[in-house]
Amino acid sequence: MLNINELTQLCGELGCRIIPECTLSEYITFRFGGPCRALIGVNSAESAAKLLRYLKDGSVKYGVLGRGSNVIVPDEGFDGVILLFGSDFAQIELDGNIMKCQAGALLASACVHAQQSSLSGLENLFGIPGTIGGALYMNAGAYGSEIADVVVSAEYIDSDCNIRTINREDMDLSYRHSVFSGTDCVITSVTLKLREGDADKIKSAMTECMSKRSSKQPLDHPSAGSTFKRPQGSYASLLIDQCGLKGLTCGGAMVSEKHSGFVINKGYATCADVLELCGKIQSIVKEKTGYQLELEPVILR
Ligand SMILES: Cc1cc2nc3c(=O)[nH]c(=O)nc-3n(C[C@H](O)[C@H](O)[C@H](O)COP(=O)(O)OP(=O)(O)OC[C@H]3O[C@@H](n4cnc5c(N)ncnc54)[C@H](O)[C@@H]3O)c2cc1C
């Protein structure tokens, strides 16, 4: 049972911001969804561990959010507490070519930091709008690179609320998957190993990635990026296109005309609209091509 006064007091002691009855649509890039019971801005691994212990001891449901760029929030909201890994926990430290990022650091900030220090390895990931914690959780990737290529270790909080370290070889990294996916472990920092490179070349690679994104992706509308994972042997966008589903609409949700792999929010989409549209896409694609598309964003339940 959640005791909001007690939780507010604990947050005060830990120096963490707390917003009771917080509307989550502002915290996800898809821009819909109802409230949570409270949202807490995590400010350290130790605070996160204490908060998790408190929530678990009280059997309070909790969830974790980074930038909210790969999350779907139900219209009825989330009946629990959200730990937000954002700007209150976003430091990036460099020691030679080793970069240590707190989980709330934006991947984009890590890319810029690396470029300014003539370090290569992150440039293809520039433009992915998430945090470093979210990137590791999903093993984010683009244009032939993945966070898996540069990660060496991470600090996380395990199911018993202990702070642990894990090395890359134990992270079970594969396409949009890590050892953390689907578990209740919480990533608190990620250490990357980059290579020395040429700052100008790195910058032009980043600019090129960004311009590819803006020419191909509907960045002028809220979305969660690619709506479906890449099925083995094909591409979700190709299959959706082949089925003639560009522009298909449910309420305020629409298959983007610019990139059929993206479901976009026309401005007034509800979660129900998005899930209904995704269900239609999945059944039409299955019927016409035999491929079973799997949702990429995580539904916060
Ligand atoms: C326009 C657009 C383009 C995109 N392009 C790409 C792309 O090219 N490649 C790609 O891979 N993705 C892409 N994405 C999806 C998304 O940006 C990535 O998956 C990103 O890594 C998610 O990070 P996040 O911080 O937003 O995580 P969130 O969306 O906040 O969370 C995603 C999942 O990770 C969990 N999580 C987040 N932080 C932590 C943590 N610290 N500890 C434990 N669990 C955590 C959450 O609980 C949730 O289950 C795109 C999204 C958009 C909107």
Ligand as a Chemical Component Dictionary entry (heavy atoms), coordinates in Angstrom:
data_LIG
# 
_chem_comp.id                   LIG 
_chem_comp.type                 NON-POLYMER 
_chem_comp.pdbx_formal_charge   0 
_chem_comp.three_letter_code    LIG 
# 
loop_
_chem_comp_atom.comp_id 
_chem_comp_atom.atom_id 
_chem_comp_atom.alt_atom_id 
_chem_comp_atom.type_symbol 
_chem_comp_atom.charge 
_chem_comp_atom.model_Cartn_x 
_chem_comp_atom.model_Cartn_y 
_chem_comp_atom.model_Cartn_z 
_chem_comp_atom.pdbx_ordinal 
LIG C1  C1  C 0 11.944 9.455  -33.141 1  
LIG C2  C2  C 0 12.529 8.218  -32.498 2  
LIG C3  C3  C 0 13.561 7.539  -33.109 3  
LIG C4  C4  C 0 14.107 6.389  -32.537 4  
LIG N1  N1  N 0 15.134 5.760  -33.155 5  
LIG C5  C5  C 0 15.671 4.659  -32.592 6  
LIG C6  C6  C 0 16.758 3.983  -33.228 7  
LIG O1  O1  O 0 17.249 4.373  -34.272 8  
LIG N2  N2  N 0 17.256 2.886  -32.613 9  
LIG C7  C7  C 0 16.757 2.403  -31.439 10 
LIG O2  O2  O 0 17.276 1.409  -30.926 11 
LIG N3  N3  N 0 15.723 3.018  -30.824 12 
LIG C8  C8  C 0 15.180 4.128  -31.370 13 
LIG N4  N4  N 0 14.138 4.749  -30.740 14 
LIG C9  C9  C 0 13.587 4.183  -29.502 15 
LIG C10 C10 C 0 14.230 4.721  -28.213 16 
LIG O3  O3  O 0 14.717 6.024  -28.395 17 
LIG C11 C11 C 0 15.349 3.835  -27.703 18 
LIG O4  O4  O 0 14.907 2.513  -27.458 19 
LIG C12 C12 C 0 15.964 4.383  -26.396 20 
LIG O5  O5  O 0 17.121 3.662  -26.112 21 
LIG C13 C13 C 0 15.026 4.315  -25.194 22 
LIG O6  O6  O 0 15.620 5.034  -24.128 23 
LIG P1  P1  P 0 14.737 5.813  -23.079 24 
LIG O7  O7  O 0 15.647 6.444  -22.085 25 
LIG O8  O8  O 0 13.801 6.729  -23.773 26 
LIG O9  O9  O 0 13.966 4.611  -22.411 27 
LIG P2  P2  P 0 12.423 4.589  -21.976 28 
LIG O10 O10 O 0 11.573 4.708  -23.182 29 
LIG O11 O11 O 0 12.192 5.549  -20.880 30 
LIG O12 O12 O 0 12.321 3.106  -21.415 31 
LIG C14 C14 C 0 12.382 2.005  -22.290 32 
LIG C15 C15 C 0 12.474 0.731  -21.440 33 
LIG O13 O13 O 0 13.717 0.765  -20.741 34 
LIG C16 C16 C 0 13.503 0.708  -19.332 35 
LIG N5  N5  N 0 14.513 1.572  -18.723 36 
LIG C17 C17 C 0 14.801 2.860  -19.029 37 
LIG N6  N6  N 0 15.802 3.300  -18.248 38 
LIG C18 C18 C 0 16.148 2.271  -17.439 39 
LIG C19 C19 C 0 17.108 2.098  -16.380 40 
LIG N7  N7  N 0 17.917 3.078  -16.024 41 
LIG N8  N8  N 0 17.152 0.894  -15.764 42 
LIG C20 C20 C 0 16.314 -0.117 -16.125 43 
LIG N9  N9  N 0 15.396 -0.018 -17.084 44 
LIG C21 C21 C 0 15.319 1.166  -17.738 45 
LIG C22 C22 C 0 12.087 1.217  -19.114 46 
LIG O14 O14 O 0 11.538 0.712  -17.910 47 
LIG C23 C23 C 0 11.396 0.665  -20.345 48 
LIG O15 O15 O 0 11.043 -0.679 -20.135 49 
LIG C24 C24 C 0 13.584 5.907  -31.299 50 
LIG C25 C25 C 0 12.528 6.593  -30.675 51 
LIG C26 C26 C 0 12.011 7.740  -31.264 52 
LIG C27 C27 C 0 10.901 8.484  -30.557 53 
# 
loop_
_chem_comp_bond.comp_id 
_chem_comp_bond.atom_id_1 
_chem_comp_bond.atom_id_2 
_chem_comp_bond.value_order 
_chem_comp_bond.pdbx_ordinal 
LIG C1  C2  SING 1  
LIG C2  C3  SING 2  
LIG C2  C26 DOUB 3  
LIG C3  C4  DOUB 4  
LIG C4  N1  SING 5  
LIG C4  C24 SING 6  
LIG N1  C5  DOUB 7  
LIG C5  C6  SING 8  
LIG C5  C8  SING 9  
LIG C6  O1  DOUB 10 
LIG C6  N2  SING 11 
LIG N2  C7  SING 12 
LIG C7  O2  DOUB 13 
LIG C7  N3  SING 14 
LIG N3  C8  DOUB 15 
LIG C8  N4  SING 16 
LIG N4  C9  SING 17 
LIG N4  C24 SING 18 
LIG C9  C10 SING 19 
LIG C10 O3  SING 20 
LIG C10 C11 SING 21 
LIG C11 O4  SING 22 
LIG C11 C12 SING 23 
LIG C12 O5  SING 24 
LIG C12 C13 SING 25 
LIG C13 O6  SING 26 
LIG O6  P1  SING 27 
LIG P1  O7  DOUB 28 
LIG P1  O8  SING 29 
LIG P1  O9  SING 30 
LIG O9  P2  SING 31 
LIG P2  O10 DOUB 32 
LIG P2  O11 SING 33 
LIG P2  O12 SING 34 
LIG O12 C14 SING 35 
LIG C14 C15 SING 36 
LIG C15 O13 SING 37 
LIG C15 C23 SING 38 
LIG O13 C16 SING 39 
LIG C16 N5  SING 40 
LIG C16 C22 SING 41 
LIG N5  C17 SING 42 
LIG N5  C21 SING 43 
LIG C17 N6  DOUB 44 
LIG N6  C18 SING 45 
LIG C18 C19 SING 46 
LIG C18 C21 DOUB 47 
LIG C19 N7  SING 48 
LIG C19 N8  DOUB 49 
LIG N8  C20 SING 50 
LIG C20 N9  DOUB 51 
LIG N9  C21 SING 52 
LIG C22 O14 SING 53 
LIG C22 C23 SING 54 
LIG C23 O15 SING 55 
LIG C24 C25 DOUB 56 
LIG C25 C26 SING 57 
LIG C26 C27 SING 58 
# 
